[in-house]
Amino acid sequence: PPPDLDPLRKLAAGVADGYALSLRRVERLLPTWDVEPISCTNEPFDPELMEVVEVVGDTGLAAGTVVEEVRPGYYWRGAVLRFAQVKVAR
């Protein structure tokens, strides 16, 4: 008989929930450290703030428009702390 994977699924779901909760806590604290998110989605690609991880076709958007933010980017006191990783329309 196949192994019972239900306990493993419950454990994985609990770990994922805990991780998501921790990320939300950190995101709430970022403004207190002068860390601001970089706005990307539906904006023109800006190589000074963003890194392209994928070029997507048939989006209905103008070429060079950010389709999706894969990993958020941040400013810290006006300087780029981390580049946003994005998908861009072809």
Secondary structure as UniProt FT lines:
FT   HELIX           6..29
FT   HELIX           30..33
FT   STRAND          35..37
FT   TURN            41..42
FT   TURN            47..49
FT   STRAND          50..56
FT   TURN            63..64
FT   STRAND          65..71
FT   STRAND          74..76
FT   TURN            77..78
FT   STRAND          79..82
FT   STRAND          84..89
//
